[in-house]
């Protein structure tokens, strides 16, 4: 099957499985798993941060960040299309009594900074205390520029707020911008970065920031059930991904552009956007059951009504892209 549903469907490569099998392990809760410690140090170094902690997922990393930055009755400012607001089960509110304050997200993925600044609450008992600004990069495949992120950091600094990045696809953003990952992370006090998705590890994210913040986040990780034992098996996959899969992200971006060009040439298909490794397409007229028809032809996709998001990753080749385009053309012909 050619699976374009998400970059979360990647499978560990043979060399990655070998690295996992050979990993030296210990008890991570005791802090003596050497492979976990190596991974945390490597990610902290690559992101230009003082320390880092391995977490089970991007959702857990973002939640640990919210809980470490904020207290009960505080709020965080976040884009109204951001993953931390829409797709993480309301964890900050449910588990931390932290109120989200959504602001509009522009077509480029950047939050409306004027609206964000206006949303900062005065020191008044009527209001939740504003403590944090969150960005996401990439968002809908679009990479925020370093300048955009720096402007958000300046807003946070003006109001003595913390600044967090949901960097689930930070590595894609860095590749798209031609920037060092540390430059993408630099405007933020804390950064959560996935090892799965584009990097292809089977599980895991890393939350990085100042040592004191990471120590606090580690406490929350334990409380959230994320204290793992012989986690070096997982960390070894992340280390392999950092060494071998970051440089190839440009291939995924090129395949996404190839997919957008191919689909855009099919009558009845419109391309809404294509950035990094994501293609957003629309069918005109709508074709109910398009996902089932494509699956019967060996192509897995996700559609909502007439709109689809197709994602390239290390399990998708240029030949797969061409086959997927041919399958769409055959169905719509």
Buried (B, 14 or more C-beta within 10 A) or exposed (E): EBBBBBBBBBEBBEEBBEBBEEBBBBBBBEEEBEBBBBBBEBBBEBBBBEBBBBBBBBBBBBBBBBBBBBEEBBBBBBBBBBBBBBEBEEBBEEBBBBBBBBBEBEEEBBBBBEBBBEBBBEEEEEBBBBBBBBBBBBBBBBBBBBEBBEBBBEBBEEBEBBBBBBBBBBBBBBBBBEBEBBBBBBBBBBBBBBBBBBBBBBBBBBBBBEEEBBEBBBBBBEEBEBBBEBBBBBBBBBBBBBEBBBEEBBBBBBBBBBBBBBBBEBEBBBBEBBBBBBBBBBBEEEBEEBBEBBBEBEBBBEBEEBBBBBBBBBBBEEEBBBBBBBBBBEBBE
